[in-house]
């Protein structure tokens, strides 16, 4: 059993791509982020790090780290994390945050012996059968560059606290026509987007409704619209993440036909409680 690391996304996908595509829902972040890196849309400094675990000549796990985002763990068992920590230490890679399945992330954090705390707890959902929401006023419209100020205002909640290497998520999704606004009488009232489609999967994200427009079903309407767009484009898996502690968003997604795949957490390493 051994770990290999590279900064070359093509080498990563060439070696670990089949493994990642074998469980596209659970590995969706690795697939979509590596595709974004390959498209040149993620800042190259500081350099991304990709890695895979080899066992008996086959890939048995993978990681991905594009700062300022957390280290992502994919397909690993809790027992694999101690060796990963040692291997990362040997590369000199500094990791402040780690994200992935709850049990695996906790095992990784324990192996670092740095102290840690959970800073985010999410549920990964997969669309089963899309269900129409209750009717509401308005219609969906594909967002354009001219909507940039509105989109930036709507999606402030998604900005990373660490902006040392900012990733322009809004600009990236506008570049491939991946954002939709829900409008009522010409006024934008909610937004949702789709990630790049990779290996037949796509992820709904950046769902946001300003407080003054909440409670009217706009988030459900725009999420239903982008979900249908994803299905019409031929995607096999439509996924999304939501905060476990948010009953409103969880209720919306469940009513639309989304089902929980797994719980994931983000932990801060070196944290003092």
Secondary structure, DSSP 8 states (H G I E B T S, - for coil): -EEEEES-HHHHHHHHHHHHHHTTTTTHHHHHHHHHHHTT-S--SS--EEEEEEETTEEEEEEEE-TTS-EEEES--GGGHHHHHHHHHHHT---SEEEEEHHHHHHHHHHHTS-EEEEEEEEEEEESS-------S-EEEE--GGGHHHHHHHTGGG--S--TT---HHHHHHHTT-EEEEEETTEEEEEEEE---BTTEEEEEEEE--GGGTTSSHHHHHHHHHHHHHHHTT-SEEEEEEETT-HHHHHHHHHTTEEEEEEEEEEEET---
